[in-house]
Amino acid sequence: MKNNIFLILSVFIISFFFNTTVYAHPDSQIEQKALEISNNEEKSFIENSIDFICLGIIHILNGFDHILFVISIVLILLPIRKIFLMVSAFTLAHSFTFILAGSNIFMISGKIVEPIIALSIIYMSITTVFLKKNPFFQKIHNRLWIVFVFGLFHGLGFAGVFSEIMIPQDKVLSSLLFFNVGVEFGQILILLPTILILTLINKNKKNYETFTEIIAGFIIAIAIFWFLQRIF
């Protein structure tokens, strides 16, 4: 009975993502909204900041490739301290490149960045779930560096929202900073329920292993689809 419940839960989650992840992050609406916010002279600095925080939250909740990468990091439950370290490494990395790219200081073509983001999801899912007993991947510092490097590319992906719109010069930095704050809030909204669900399922080790393998397999499949979609 329990095995059937976990199988149904796995199918439900896979069906949900299958219906929503054909395109990883539909940025056109976000770009238009960012332009409307930044060009509204009637709004105060605080109102503008709140709008960009909300926009950042919406962006990551619509950015299914970033969501699947974050989920892949925590699919195998680790002590909270280690999860915090890996999420912090990802946050630090993507915040760094996001600000640089959003300010037009350093940019890489999306034709390079987007396929690498898809590969990062494949890599993280495989190493987290299917190679979890490998001594190299069991060492937290090895995983931290890997997450950090991939995080740099995810930051460049986040910055794609701003690449084709002209935000007024006096609002660029504040808009980027508060958009990034929103991304971090959105990341927390993803992580908390994910960790809670995994913790509940982890009470039965056998079901937990089956569940994570099913989810990881699906994540790998959709990321391969994205990779092929982005290089062709």
C-alpha positions as CSV (number, residue, x, y, z in Angstrom):
1,M,0.0,0.0,0.0
2,K,2.7,2.5,1.0
3,N,4.7,1.6,-2.2
4,N,1.6,2.5,-4.3
5,I,1.2,5.8,-2.5
6,F,4.8,6.8,-3.2
7,L,4.5,5.7,-6.8
8,I,1.3,7.8,-7.2
9,L,3.0,10.8,-5.6
10,S,6.0,10.4,-8.0
11,V,3.7,10.2,-11.0
12,F,1.8,13.3,-9.8
13,I,4.9,15.3,-9.4
14,I,6.3,14.2,-12.8
15,S,3.0,14.9,-14.5
16,F,3.0,18.4,-13.0
17,F,6.4,19.2,-14.2
18,F,5.8,17.6,-17.6
19,N,2.9,20.0,-18.1
20,T,4.9,23.1,-17.0
21,T,8.5,22.6,-18.1
22,V,8.5,22.5,-21.8
23,Y,10.0,25.9,-21.7
24,A,12.3,26.4,-18.7
25,H,11.7,30.1,-18.1
26,P,9.3,32.2,-20.2
27,D,11.2,35.5,-19.8
28,S,9.3,37.7,-22.2
29,Q,6.5,38.7,-19.7
30,I,9.1,39.2,-17.0
31,E,11.1,41.5,-19.3
32,Q,8.0,43.5,-20.1
33,K,7.0,43.9,-16.5
34,A,10.5,44.9,-15.5
35,L,10.5,47.6,-18.1
36,E,7.1,48.9,-17.0
37,I,8.2,49.1,-13.3
38,S,11.5,50.8,-14.0
39,N,10.0,53.4,-16.3
40,N,7.2,54.3,-13.9
41,E,8.4,57.7,-12.6
42,E,5.5,57.9,-10.1
43,K,6.8,55.1,-8.0
44,S,9.0,55.7,-5.0
45,F,12.3,53.9,-4.4
46,I,10.6,51.6,-1.9
47,E,7.7,50.8,-4.2
48,N,10.1,50.1,-7.1
49,S,12.2,47.9,-4.8
50,I,9.2,45.9,-3.6
51,D,8.1,45.4,-7.2
52,F,11.5,44.0,-8.3
53,I,11.6,41.7,-5.3
54,C,8.2,40.3,-6.3
55,L,9.4,40.1,-9.9
56,G,12.4,38.1,-8.7
57,I,10.2,35.7,-6.8
58,I,8.0,35.2,-9.9
59,H,11.0,34.7,-12.1
60,I,12.5,31.8,-10.2
61,L,9.1,30.2,-9.6
62,N,8.7,30.3,-13.4
63,G,12.3,29.3,-14.0
64,F,11.9,25.5,-13.9
65,D,15.5,24.8,-14.8
66,H,16.7,26.7,-11.7
67,I,14.0,24.9,-9.6
68,L,15.1,21.5,-10.8
69,F,18.8,22.3,-10.1
70,V,18.0,23.4,-6.5
71,I,15.8,20.3,-6.0
72,S,18.7,18.1,-7.3
73,I,21.0,19.6,-4.7
74,V,18.8,18.3,-1.8
75,L,17.3,15.1,-3.2
76,I,19.5,13.1,-0.9
77,L,18.9,14.6,2.5
78,L,22.0,15.8,4.3
79,P,22.5,17.4,7.7
80,I,21.0,21.0,7.6
81,R,24.5,22.5,7.9
82,K,25.6,20.8,4.7
83,I,22.4,21.8,2.9
84,F,22.9,25.4,4.1
85,L,26.5,25.4,2.8
86,M,25.6,24.1,-0.7
87,V,22.6,26.5,-1.1
88,S,24.9,29.3,0.1
89,A,27.5,28.4,-2.4
90,F,24.9,28.4,-5.2
91,T,23.5,31.7,-3.9
92,L,26.9,33.4,-3.7
93,A,27.9,32.2,-7.2
94,H,24.7,33.1,-9.1
95,S,24.4,36.5,-7.3
96,F,28.0,37.4,-8.3
97,T,27.5,36.7,-12.0
98,F,23.9,38.0,-12.0
99,I,25.1,41.4,-10.9
100,L,28.0,41.5,-13.3
101,A,25.9,40.4,-16.3
102,G,23.0,42.6,-15.4
103,S,25.3,45.6,-15.2
104,N,26.8,44.6,-18.6
105,I,30.2,44.2,-17.0
106,F,30.6,40.5,-18.0
107,M,28.3,38.5,-20.2
108,I,28.3,35.2,-22.1
109,S,25.9,34.3,-24.9
110,G,22.8,32.5,-23.9
111,K,23.6,30.0,-26.6
112,I,26.4,28.8,-24.3
113,V,24.9,29.5,-20.9
114,E,21.5,27.8,-21.4
115,P,22.8,24.4,-22.5
116,I,25.3,24.4,-19.6
117,I,22.5,25.1,-17.2
118,A,20.7,22.1,-18.6
119,L,23.9,20.0,-18.2
120,S,24.2,21.2,-14.6
121,I,20.8,19.7,-13.8
122,I,21.7,16.4,-15.4
123,Y,25.1,16.3,-13.5
124,M,23.6,17.2,-10.1
125,S,20.8,14.7,-10.4
126,I,23.1,11.8,-11.4
127,T,25.8,12.5,-8.8
128,T,23.4,13.3,-6.0
129,V,21.2,10.2,-6.4
130,F,22.9,7.6,-8.5
131,L,26.5,8.2,-7.5
132,K,25.8,9.1,-3.9
133,K,28.1,6.3,-2.6
134,N,31.1,7.5,-4.7
135,P,33.8,8.7,-2.4
136,F,34.4,11.8,-4.5
137,F,30.8,13.0,-4.3
138,Q,30.5,12.1,-0.7
139,K,33.0,14.8,0.2
140,I,31.1,18.1,0.9
141,H,33.9,20.4,-0.3
142,N,33.9,18.6,-3.7
143,R,30.1,19.1,-4.0
144,L,30.5,22.8,-2.9
145,W,32.9,23.6,-5.6
146,I,30.7,21.9,-8.2
147,V,27.6,23.7,-7.0
148,F,29.5,27.0,-7.0
149,V,30.8,26.7,-10.6
150,F,27.3,25.8,-11.9
151,G,25.9,28.6,-9.9
152,L,28.0,31.1,-11.9
153,F,26.2,30.0,-15.1
154,H,22.8,30.1,-13.4
155,G,23.5,33.7,-12.5
156,L,24.2,34.5,-16.1
157,G,20.9,32.8,-16.9
158,F,19.0,35.0,-14.4
159,A,20.5,38.1,-15.9
160,G,19.0,37.2,-19.3
161,V,15.9,38.9,-18.1
162,F,17.7,42.3,-18.3
163,S,19.7,41.7,-21.4
164,E,17.2,43.1,-23.9
165,I,15.5,45.8,-22.0
166,M,16.7,49.4,-21.2
167,I,16.3,50.0,-17.5
168,P,17.0,53.7,-16.7
169,Q,20.7,54.0,-15.7
170,D,19.9,55.4,-12.2
171,K,17.8,52.4,-11.4
172,V,19.9,49.6,-12.8
173,L,21.9,48.6,-9.7
174,S,18.9,48.9,-7.3
175,S,16.7,46.9,-9.7
176,L,19.3,44.2,-10.0
177,L,19.9,44.0,-6.2
178,F,16.2,43.8,-5.3
179,F,15.4,41.4,-8.1
180,N,18.2,39.1,-6.7
181,V,16.6,39.4,-3.3
182,G,13.4,38.2,-4.8
183,V,15.1,35.3,-6.4
184,E,16.5,34.3,-3.0
185,F,13.1,34.5,-1.4
186,G,11.7,32.3,-4.2
187,Q,14.5,29.9,-3.7
188,I,13.5,29.5,0.0
189,L,9.9,29.0,-1.1
190,I,11.1,26.0,-3.2
191,L,13.5,24.5,-0.7
192,L,11.3,24.5,2.4
193,P,8.5,22.4,1.1
194,T,11.0,20.2,-0.8
195,I,13.0,19.4,2.3
196,L,9.8,18.9,4.3
197,I,8.4,16.4,1.8
198,L,11.7,14.5,1.6
199,T,12.0,14.4,5.4
200,L,8.5,12.8,5.7
201,I,9.2,10.3,3.0
202,N,12.7,9.5,4.5
203,K,10.9,7.9,7.5
204,N,10.8,4.8,5.2
205,K,14.3,4.4,3.8
206,K,13.3,1.9,1.0
207,N,10.4,4.1,-0.2
208,Y,12.6,7.1,0.0
209,E,15.3,5.6,-2.2
210,T,12.7,4.5,-4.8
211,F,11.1,7.9,-4.7
212,T,14.3,9.9,-5.2
213,E,15.4,7.6,-8.0
214,I,12.1,8.1,-9.9
215,I,12.2,11.9,-9.4
216,A,15.9,12.1,-10.4
217,G,15.3,10.0,-13.5
218,F,12.5,12.3,-14.5
219,I,14.7,15.4,-13.8
220,I,17.5,13.9,-15.9
221,A,15.1,13.2,-18.8
222,I,13.6,16.7,-18.9
223,A,17.1,18.3,-18.6
224,I,18.3,16.2,-21.6
225,F,15.3,17.5,-23.5
226,W,16.2,21.1,-22.6
227,F,19.8,20.5,-23.6
228,L,18.9,19.2,-27.0
229,Q,16.3,22.0,-27.4
230,R,18.9,24.6,-26.6
231,I,21.7,23.4,-28.9
232,F,19.6,22.8,-32.0
